[in-house]
Amino acid sequence: MAGPCARWPIEKGEGIRHVLDRAGDKWTVLVIGTLEHGPVRYTDLQRSIPGISQRMLTHTLRQLQRDGLVTRSAYPEVPPRVEYALTDLGVTLLSAVTVLIDWAGTHHDEICVNRARFDESASAS
């Protein structure tokens, strides 16, 4: 057996797939990337990630907390202030996320052209 799956014992396969589901999720990638420079308030996170709903941001942050990738700090102020930051484990994911975001930005136009070409040929068939 070859490929990335062959690198790990078969009994770890399901757990690794769950981690990849989380790490490869589009909202996770964007949240991790947004936290690159330190703690960010919830509202600033939401403003920095176009298209994410309040519900999805809350869900993503909770999952990232559960996985130990993000911390949540609440400050007893008026109005209340909540900040999110990467944990040491979250920082280890940052380089992969940054490469993926940069790759997507670099190749976005080319992929859009390819999609249009494919869709045009598929509709002509």
C-alpha positions as CSV (number, residue, x, y, z in Angstrom):
1,M,0.0,0.0,0.0
2,A,1.4,3.4,-1.0
3,G,0.4,7.0,-0.4
4,P,-0.2,9.1,2.7
5,C,-2.4,6.5,4.4
6,A,0.4,4.0,4.5
7,R,2.4,6.2,6.8
8,W,0.2,5.4,9.8
9,P,-1.1,2.2,11.5
10,I,-4.5,1.2,10.2
11,E,-6.1,1.5,13.6
12,K,-5.3,5.3,13.6
13,G,-7.0,5.8,10.3
14,E,-10.4,6.9,11.5
15,G,-8.9,9.4,14.0
16,I,-6.6,10.8,11.4
17,R,-9.5,11.3,9.0
18,H,-11.4,13.2,11.8
19,V,-8.4,15.5,12.3
20,L,-8.1,16.1,8.6
21,D,-11.8,16.9,8.4
22,R,-11.2,19.6,11.0
23,A,-7.9,20.9,9.7
24,G,-9.0,21.0,6.1
25,D,-12.3,22.7,6.7
26,K,-12.5,26.0,4.9
27,W,-13.7,27.9,8.0
28,T,-11.0,26.3,10.1
29,V,-8.3,27.3,7.6
30,L,-9.5,30.9,7.6
31,V,-9.9,31.2,11.4
32,I,-6.4,29.7,12.0
33,G,-5.0,32.1,9.4
34,T,-6.7,35.1,10.9
35,L,-5.3,34.3,14.4
36,E,-1.8,34.3,13.0
37,H,-0.7,37.6,14.7
38,G,-2.2,37.0,18.1
39,P,-5.5,37.2,20.0
40,V,-8.5,38.5,18.1
41,R,-11.9,39.6,19.4
42,Y,-14.9,37.6,18.2
43,T,-16.4,40.6,16.2
44,D,-13.0,41.3,14.6
45,L,-12.7,37.6,13.6
46,Q,-16.2,37.7,12.0
47,R,-15.3,40.9,10.1
48,S,-12.0,39.5,8.9
49,I,-13.6,36.3,7.4
50,P,-16.0,37.3,4.6
51,G,-19.0,35.0,4.2
52,I,-18.9,33.3,7.6
53,S,-22.1,33.5,9.6
54,Q,-22.2,34.1,13.3
55,R,-23.5,30.5,13.8
56,M,-20.7,29.0,11.7
57,L,-18.0,31.1,13.4
58,T,-19.2,30.1,16.8
59,H,-19.4,26.4,15.8
60,T,-15.9,26.5,14.3
61,L,-14.4,28.2,17.3
62,R,-15.9,25.6,19.6
63,Q,-14.6,22.8,17.6
64,L,-11.1,24.3,17.5
65,Q,-11.2,24.8,21.3
66,R,-12.3,21.2,21.7
67,D,-9.3,20.0,19.5
68,G,-7.0,22.2,21.6
69,L,-6.1,24.5,18.7
70,V,-7.6,27.7,20.0
71,T,-8.1,29.3,23.4
72,R,-11.0,31.5,24.4
73,S,-10.4,34.2,27.0
74,A,-13.4,36.1,28.5
75,Y,-12.7,39.4,30.3
76,P,-15.1,40.7,32.9
77,E,-15.5,44.1,31.4
78,V,-18.5,46.2,30.4
79,P,-19.2,45.5,27.6
80,P,-17.8,41.9,28.0
81,R,-14.7,41.2,25.9
82,V,-13.9,37.8,24.5
83,E,-10.7,37.0,22.6
84,Y,-9.5,33.9,20.7
85,A,-5.9,32.9,20.2
86,L,-3.9,30.0,18.8
87,T,-2.5,27.5,21.3
88,D,1.0,26.1,20.8
89,L,-0.7,23.2,18.9
90,G,-2.6,25.6,16.8
91,V,0.6,27.4,15.9
92,T,1.9,24.2,14.5
93,L,-1.0,24.1,12.0
94,L,-0.4,27.7,11.0
95,S,2.3,27.1,8.4
96,A,0.3,24.5,6.5
97,V,-2.8,26.7,6.6
98,T,-0.8,29.7,5.3
99,V,0.6,27.7,2.4
100,L,-2.8,26.5,1.5
101,I,-4.4,30.0,1.6
102,D,-1.5,31.4,-0.5
103,W,-1.8,28.5,-3.0
104,A,-5.5,29.2,-3.3
105,G,-4.9,32.9,-3.9
106,T,-2.2,32.3,-6.4
107,H,-4.1,29.8,-8.5
108,H,-7.7,31.2,-8.1
109,D,-7.9,32.8,-11.5
110,E,-6.5,29.7,-13.3
111,I,-8.9,27.4,-11.5
112,C,-11.9,29.7,-12.4
113,V,-10.8,29.5,-16.1
114,N,-10.5,25.7,-15.8
115,R,-13.9,25.4,-14.2
116,A,-15.6,27.5,-16.9
117,R,-13.9,25.5,-19.6
118,F,-14.9,22.2,-18.0
119,D,-18.5,23.4,-17.5
120,E,-18.8,24.6,-21.1
121,S,-17.5,21.3,-22.5
122,A,-19.8,19.3,-20.1
123,S,-22.9,21.2,-21.2
124,A,-21.9,20.8,-24.9
125,S,-21.8,17.0,-24.5
